[in-house]
Amino acid sequence: MRYLLSLLTIVFLLVGCDEQKKESSSINPINWEKRRATITNQDSLKPAKTYLGIYSEIYSTSEHLTHDLTVTVSLRNTSETAAVYLTKGAYYDTTGKLIHTYFDFPIVLKPLETVEIIIEEGDKTGGTGGNFIFNWLDDASVTDPLFEGIMISTRGTQGLSFTTEGKRIE
């Protein structure tokens, strides 16, 4: 009887330790549909594009060992007075393969508003050379939006963090 109770206890503990798989926040960190915008006056707006490199993992001591990072992709409207319109946000891996399109329709960022995309530590789909392409509508009278990547990891008493900044490519 004691053996049976011990066996049942072990089985219950093992079953209780089974982790449920949760949806990664890197797929849907905010509801992009709620930000959908209708653009009425496009005459003065011209298409523009920004490239942002990010790292969901980096090499550590050799090419065979990597260190996972949490990535915050920050989309910032730098204007104090005008909205900015983004028309597409897409994430690609190290080889250039599309991982996920966050939005493919106009969204609006109010003056000085920031929106973030989070790629959780352990999500290695982007690899050591992940890429974002953001399409937006340029208004010559308004400052360009700012796209930044913030990478961070902490282990014990050690921390690692660095940033990247988007580069306008069109």
C-alpha positions in Angstrom: 0.0 0.0 0.0 2.8 2.4 0.9 4.5 1.6 -2.5 1.2 2.4 -4.3 0.8 5.7 -2.5 4.4 6.7 -3.3 3.9 5.8 -6.9 0.7 7.8 -7.2 2.4 10.8 -5.5 5.2 10.7 -8.1 2.7 10.4 -11.0 0.7 13.4 -9.7 3.9 15.5 -9.3 5.0 14.7 -12.8 1.6 15.5 -14.3 1.4 18.7 -12.3 4.8 19.8 -13.7 3.6 19.7 -17.3 3.8 23.2 -18.5 1.0 24.5 -20.7 2.2 26.1 -23.9 1.3 29.8 -24.0 1.0 32.1 -27.0 4.2 34.1 -27.5 3.7 37.8 -27.0 5.9 38.4 -30.0 3.0 37.4 -32.2 0.3 39.7 -30.9 1.7 42.1 -28.3 -1.1 44.6 -28.9 -4.3 44.7 -31.0 -3.1 46.3 -34.2 -6.6 46.4 -35.6 -7.6 48.9 -32.9 -5.0 51.2 -34.3 -6.3 51.0 -37.9 -6.4 54.4 -39.5 -8.3 55.9 -42.4 -6.0 58.3 -44.3 -8.1 61.0 -46.0 -5.4 63.4 -47.3 -2.6 61.5 -48.9 -1.5 64.2 -51.3 1.4 65.5 -49.1 2.3 62.0 -47.8 5.0 60.0 -49.6 5.9 56.3 -49.0 9.0 55.8 -46.8 10.7 52.7 -45.3 12.9 52.0 -42.4 15.1 49.0 -41.7 15.8 47.8 -38.1 18.2 45.1 -37.2 17.6 43.1 -34.0 19.1 40.2 -32.2 17.0 37.6 -30.4 20.2 35.7 -29.7 23.9 36.5 -29.9 27.1 34.5 -30.0 28.8 33.8 -26.7 32.4 32.6 -26.6 32.2 30.8 -29.9 29.9 30.3 -33.0 28.5 27.2 -31.3 27.2 28.9 -28.2 24.5 31.5 -28.2 22.9 33.7 -25.5 19.1 34.4 -25.7 17.8 37.9 -25.5 14.5 39.7 -24.9 13.9 42.2 -27.6 11.8 45.4 -27.3 11.1 46.9 -30.7 10.1 50.5 -30.1 8.0 52.5 -32.6 8.0 56.2 -31.7 6.3 59.2 -33.1 8.8 62.0 -32.5 6.4 64.8 -33.5 4.9 67.0 -30.7 2.0 68.1 -32.9 1.2 65.6 -35.7 0.2 62.0 -36.0 2.4 59.6 -38.0 1.0 56.8 -40.1 2.7 53.4 -40.4 1.5 51.1 -43.2 3.3 47.9 -42.6 5.5 46.2 -40.0 7.2 42.9 -40.9 9.7 40.7 -39.1 12.3 38.6 -41.0 14.8 36.0 -39.8 18.6 35.9 -40.3 18.1 34.4 -43.8 15.6 37.0 -44.9 12.6 34.7 -44.5 9.4 36.4 -43.4 8.5 35.4 -39.8 5.5 37.5 -39.1 3.6 40.6 -40.4 2.3 42.6 -37.5 0.2 44.9 -39.6 -0.3 45.5 -43.3 -2.7 48.4 -43.2 -2.4 52.0 -42.0 -2.1 52.5 -38.2 -1.7 55.8 -36.4 0.7 56.9 -33.7 -0.5 60.1 -31.9 2.1 62.9 -31.2 4.9 61.5 -29.0 3.2 58.1 -28.7 5.3 54.9 -28.5 4.1 51.4 -29.4 6.2 48.3 -28.7 6.7 44.8 -30.1 8.1 42.3 -27.6 10.1 39.2 -28.7 10.4 37.0 -25.6 13.7 35.6 -24.5 13.9 32.1 -25.8 12.1 32.9 -29.1 15.0 32.3 -31.5 13.0 32.5 -34.7 14.8 35.7 -35.7 18.2 34.3 -34.9 21.4 36.3 -34.7 20.4 38.7 -37.5 16.7 39.4 -37.3 15.3 42.2 -39.3 12.2 44.5 -39.3 11.0 46.6 -42.2 8.6 49.4 -41.4 6.7 51.2 -44.1 5.3 54.6 -43.2 4.0 57.8 -44.8 6.4 60.7 -44.8 5.1 64.2 -44.3 7.9 66.7 -45.1 6.6 69.1 -42.4 6.8 66.5 -39.6 9.9 64.8 -38.0 10.6 61.2 -39.0 9.4 58.4 -36.6 12.1 56.6 -34.6 12.5 52.8 -34.7 14.7 51.2 -32.0 15.6 47.8 -30.9 16.5 47.2 -27.2 18.0 43.8 -26.4 18.5 42.6 -22.8 19.2 39.5 -20.8 20.0 38.9 -17.1 21.4 35.8 -15.5 22.3 35.8 -11.8 24.3 38.9 -11.2 25.2 39.4 -14.8 23.3 41.6 -17.2 23.7 42.3 -20.9 21.9 45.1 -22.9 22.4 47.1 -26.0 20.3 49.0 -28.6 20.0 49.4 -32.3 18.4 52.2 -34.3 16.5 52.0 -37.5 17.9 53.3 -40.8 15.8 54.9 -43.4 16.2 53.0 -46.6 13.5 54.7 -48.7 
